[in-house]
Amino acid sequence: MTPKGTNRNMQDTTLLIKFGRSTSRKYKEALELAARFDDFSEATDGQPENTIRLPAKEWFEKKREFDDLYAFVAHWKGTSVSLDGAEIKPHEFFWKFNTVIKCARDHDEAIDKTHYCSIAGSFEGWGCKQLDNLDRHLSKTGSYAMKYWYMFGEFVSEGVWKIDKGLIKDYLKKEAEEKNLAYCNNFSLEKAWTIVDGLPDEIDARASAWWEVDYREDFEGAAIQRQPVGIRHKTHSGRGRVGVSAMTKDGMLNLEMAEERTRFIPGVTFDDVGGIDDIID
């Protein structure tokens, strides 16, 4: 599955602001603010509207000027804002794109740009820290309030659960669209797809020490009927959060790798710390 048409070049994105002449006492201030943008055309007899064309980089950098200008012109008759030709309500613009704007700006200022887009290191997440609705980690709490990648699938035989990678990709794509992530130059669904493709194709809960079948219990008269509804990780092992990258292809946990990544034991003893005799006692 190739995510065609889902990524946009932020540098090619253009915001167009138009507002007409006004008798408002704020009109002069609005013109002074508009003149701070690089591509501003003031209204003339032959052009009844003031026009500002903002490439993405500039409207990221001049959010304050945009907000101040909007405060003046938003309610004037004829004011309009469009993004790549599609009209958008001015007051919704930065509300919808603020997270993308800030994240892209922080990436450009980050010292380690290679790992910036990961959630917690180069092996975590789905290639973008904003894709966080679906957890790629295994929590020791095993909370049902969390949604994990292995919940997407079906049983193909008793105890054998086939991961539906297509549904996982659809879920991530929908989240990316809702969060407008395609407007970030650093975002790529291809990165997420590569990670999804690396997940296990199947998990055999019968042959694994770390997975078990998840049942739903229903009452039928005095009898309890147990129906298999999925699989779950045996999180009561107490090994904490374990990245999926610490798992082998058959869904078994690589204990050596997990221990190396989740444990940090400093080489300091009580003998190395002075002045705490009372505490030690």
C-alpha positions as CSV (number, residue, x, y, z in Angstrom):
1,M,0.0,0.0,0.0
2,T,1.6,3.3,-1.1
3,P,0.2,6.5,0.5
4,K,0.0,8.5,-2.8
5,G,-1.2,12.1,-2.6
6,T,-1.0,12.3,1.2
7,N,2.2,14.3,1.5
8,R,2.4,18.0,0.6
9,N,5.3,20.3,0.2
10,M,5.0,22.9,2.8
11,Q,6.9,25.4,0.7
12,D,4.3,25.1,-2.0
13,T,1.4,25.9,0.4
14,T,0.0,29.4,0.0
15,L,-2.3,31.4,2.2
16,L,-4.3,34.2,0.4
17,I,-5.8,37.0,2.5
18,K,-8.1,39.6,0.9
19,F,-9.8,42.5,2.6
20,G,-11.4,45.6,1.1
21,R,-11.1,49.3,1.9
22,S,-12.8,50.3,5.1
23,T,-14.0,53.4,6.9
24,S,-12.9,51.8,10.2
25,R,-10.4,53.9,12.2
26,K,-8.3,50.7,12.3
27,Y,-7.9,50.6,8.5
28,K,-4.6,52.5,8.6
29,E,-3.2,50.1,11.2
30,A,-4.4,47.1,9.2
31,L,-2.5,48.4,6.1
32,E,0.7,48.9,8.2
33,L,0.5,45.3,9.4
34,A,-0.2,44.0,5.9
35,A,2.8,45.8,4.6
36,R,5.0,43.7,6.9
37,F,4.4,40.7,4.6
38,D,6.6,40.2,1.6
39,D,3.8,39.9,-1.1
40,F,1.3,42.6,-0.3
41,S,-0.7,44.5,-2.9
42,E,-2.6,47.5,-1.6
43,A,-6.0,48.3,-3.0
44,T,-6.2,50.8,-5.8
45,D,-8.9,52.1,-8.1
46,G,-8.3,49.2,-10.4
47,Q,-7.9,46.7,-7.6
48,P,-10.6,47.1,-4.9
49,E,-9.1,44.6,-2.5
50,N,-5.9,44.5,-0.4
51,T,-4.2,41.2,-1.1
52,I,-1.6,39.3,0.8
53,R,0.0,36.1,-0.5
54,L,1.8,34.1,2.2
55,P,4.0,31.1,1.5
56,A,3.9,28.6,4.3
57,K,7.3,29.5,5.7
58,E,6.4,33.1,6.1
59,W,3.0,32.5,7.8
60,F,4.8,30.1,10.2
61,E,7.3,32.9,11.0
62,K,4.7,35.7,11.3
63,K,1.9,34.2,13.3
64,R,1.7,37.2,15.6
65,E,1.4,39.6,12.6
66,F,-1.3,37.4,11.1
67,D,-3.3,37.3,14.4
68,D,-3.1,41.0,14.8
69,L,-4.2,41.7,11.2
70,Y,-7.0,39.2,11.6
71,A,-8.3,41.0,14.7
72,F,-8.7,44.1,12.6
73,V,-10.1,42.7,9.3
74,A,-12.0,39.5,10.2
75,H,-15.4,41.1,10.5
76,W,-15.1,43.5,7.6
77,K,-17.3,42.9,4.7
78,G,-15.5,41.1,1.9
79,T,-12.6,39.7,4.0
80,S,-11.6,36.2,3.0
81,V,-8.9,33.7,3.6
82,S,-8.1,30.7,1.4
83,L,-5.5,27.9,1.7
84,D,-4.3,26.6,-1.7
85,G,-7.5,27.9,-3.3
86,A,-9.9,26.5,-0.7
87,E,-11.6,29.0,1.5
88,I,-11.1,28.6,5.3
89,K,-12.3,30.6,8.2
90,P,-9.5,32.9,9.4
91,H,-10.0,32.2,13.1
92,E,-9.7,28.4,12.5
93,F,-6.5,28.6,10.6
94,F,-3.9,28.7,13.3
95,W,-6.0,26.7,15.6
96,K,-6.0,23.8,13.2
97,F,-2.4,24.1,12.1
98,N,-0.7,25.4,15.3
99,T,0.6,21.9,16.4
100,V,2.1,21.3,12.9
101,I,3.6,24.8,12.8
102,K,5.3,24.5,16.2
103,C,6.5,20.9,15.7
104,A,8.1,21.8,12.3
105,R,9.7,24.9,13.8
106,D,11.1,22.9,16.7
107,H,12.5,20.3,14.3
108,D,14.4,23.0,12.4
109,E,15.8,24.3,15.7
110,A,16.7,20.8,17.1
111,I,20.3,19.8,17.5
112,D,19.5,16.2,16.8
113,K,17.2,16.4,13.7
114,T,17.7,12.7,12.9
115,H,15.8,11.5,15.9
116,Y,13.6,14.5,16.6
117,C,10.5,13.0,14.9
118,S,10.6,9.8,17.0
119,I,8.6,9.6,20.2
120,A,11.4,8.2,22.4
121,G,14.4,7.2,20.5
122,S,15.1,6.0,16.9
123,F,13.2,2.7,17.4
124,E,10.0,4.1,18.8
125,G,6.7,5.4,17.4
126,W,5.6,5.5,13.8
127,G,8.1,8.0,12.4
128,C,6.3,11.1,13.6
129,K,5.8,12.0,17.3
130,Q,2.4,13.5,16.4
131,L,1.1,10.0,15.4
132,D,0.3,9.0,19.0
133,N,-3.3,7.8,19.0
134,L,-2.1,4.2,18.4
135,D,0.5,2.9,20.8
136,R,3.4,1.0,19.5
137,H,4.6,0.1,23.0
138,L,3.5,-2.6,25.4
139,S,2.5,-1.1,28.7
140,K,2.9,-3.0,31.9
141,T,-0.6,-1.8,33.0
142,G,-2.2,-3.3,29.9
143,S,-4.9,-0.6,30.1
144,Y,-7.9,-1.2,27.8
145,A,-8.2,2.5,27.4
146,M,-5.1,2.4,25.2
147,K,-5.2,1.2,21.6
148,Y,-2.4,-1.0,20.5
149,W,-1.3,-2.2,17.0
150,Y,-1.9,-5.8,17.8
151,M,-5.6,-5.2,18.4
152,F,-6.1,-5.0,14.6
153,G,-6.6,-8.5,13.3
154,E,-8.5,-11.7,13.3
155,F,-8.2,-15.4,14.3
156,V,-7.2,-17.6,11.4
157,S,-7.1,-20.7,13.5
158,E,-7.3,-21.6,17.2
159,G,-5.0,-19.3,19.1
160,V,-3.4,-17.9,15.9
161,W,-4.0,-14.2,15.4
162,K,-3.3,-12.5,12.1
163,I,-2.3,-8.9,12.2
164,D,-4.3,-6.7,9.8
165,K,-1.6,-4.3,8.7
166,G,-4.0,-2.6,6.2
167,L,-6.3,-1.5,9.0
168,I,-3.4,-0.2,11.0
169,K,-2.3,1.9,8.0
170,D,-5.8,3.2,7.5
171,Y,-6.0,4.2,11.2
172,L,-2.6,6.0,11.0
173,K,-3.6,7.7,7.7
174,K,-6.8,9.0,9.2
175,E,-5.1,10.4,12.2
176,A,-2.5,12.1,10.0
177,E,-5.3,13.7,7.9
178,E,-7.2,14.9,11.0
179,K,-4.0,16.5,12.4
180,N,-3.0,18.0,9.1
181,L,0.4,16.4,9.3
182,A,0.9,16.4,5.5
183,Y,1.6,20.1,5.8
184,C,4.9,19.3,7.6
185,N,7.9,18.9,5.2
186,N,9.4,16.3,7.6
187,F,6.3,14.1,7.7
188,S,6.0,11.0,5.5
189,L,3.5,8.2,5.6
190,E,6.0,6.0,3.9
191,K,8.0,6.0,7.2
192,A,5.0,4.8,9.1
193,W,4.2,2.1,6.4
194,T,7.8,0.7,6.7
195,I,7.4,0.3,10.5
196,V,4.0,-1.3,10.1
197,D,5.3,-3.7,7.5
198,G,8.0,-4.8,10.0
199,L,5.4,-5.9,12.6
200,P,4.7,-9.6,13.0
201,D,2.3,-11.1,10.4
202,E,0.8,-13.5,12.9
203,I,1.0,-14.2,16.6
204,D,0.5,-17.7,17.9
205,A,-0.7,-17.2,21.5
206,R,-0.5,-21.0,22.1
207,A,3.2,-21.2,21.4
208,S,4.2,-17.9,23.1
209,A,5.2,-17.3,26.7
210,W,4.2,-13.6,26.3
211,W,0.9,-13.6,24.5
212,E,-2.5,-15.0,25.5
213,V,-6.0,-15.1,24.0
214,D,-8.3,-12.4,25.2
215,Y,-11.8,-13.7,26.0
216,R,-15.1,-12.0,26.5
217,E,-17.4,-13.7,29.0
218,D,-21.2,-13.7,28.4
219,F,-23.9,-15.2,30.6
220,E,-26.3,-17.6,29.0
221,G,-28.7,-18.6,31.7
222,A,-26.6,-20.1,34.5
223,A,-23.7,-20.9,32.2
224,I,-20.8,-18.6,31.3
225,Q,-19.8,-18.6,27.6
226,R,-16.2,-17.5,26.8
227,Q,-15.7,-16.1,23.3
228,P,-12.2,-15.3,21.9
229,V,-12.1,-11.7,20.8
230,G,-8.4,-11.0,20.4
231,I,-5.0,-11.4,21.9
232,R,-3.2,-9.5,24.6
233,H,0.4,-9.3,25.9
234,K,1.1,-10.8,29.4
235,T,2.0,-7.5,30.9
236,H,2.0,-8.8,34.4
237,S,5.6,-9.9,33.8
238,G,6.6,-6.6,35.3
239,R,9.2,-5.8,32.7
240,G,7.8,-2.3,32.1
241,R,7.4,-0.6,28.7
242,V,8.9,-2.6,26.0
243,G,9.3,-1.3,22.4
244,V,7.9,-3.4,19.6
245,S,11.4,-3.4,18.1
246,A,12.4,-5.6,21.0
247,M,10.2,-8.4,19.6
248,T,11.2,-11.2,17.2
249,K,9.3,-11.8,14.0
250,D,7.2,-14.5,15.6
251,G,5.9,-12.1,18.3
252,M,8.2,-13.5,21.1
253,L,9.8,-11.0,23.3
254,N,13.6,-10.7,23.0
255,L,14.4,-10.6,26.7
256,E,18.0,-9.6,26.3
257,M,17.2,-6.7,24.1
258,A,14.3,-5.6,26.3
259,E,16.5,-5.6,29.4
260,E,19.2,-3.6,27.7
261,R,16.7,-1.0,26.6
262,T,14.5,-0.6,29.7
263,R,16.9,-0.9,32.6
264,F,19.4,1.7,33.9
265,I,21.2,0.8,37.1
266,P,23.8,3.4,38.1
267,G,27.0,2.1,39.6
268,V,26.7,4.1,42.8
269,T,26.5,2.6,46.3
270,F,25.8,4.1,49.8
271,D,29.6,4.1,50.4
272,D,30.0,6.6,47.5
273,V,27.7,9.2,49.1
274,G,28.7,11.0,52.2
275,G,26.7,12.7,54.9
276,I,23.7,10.3,54.9
277,D,24.5,8.1,57.9
278,D,21.2,8.9,59.6
279,I,19.3,8.1,56.4
280,I,21.1,4.8,56.0
281,D,20.4,3.9,59.7
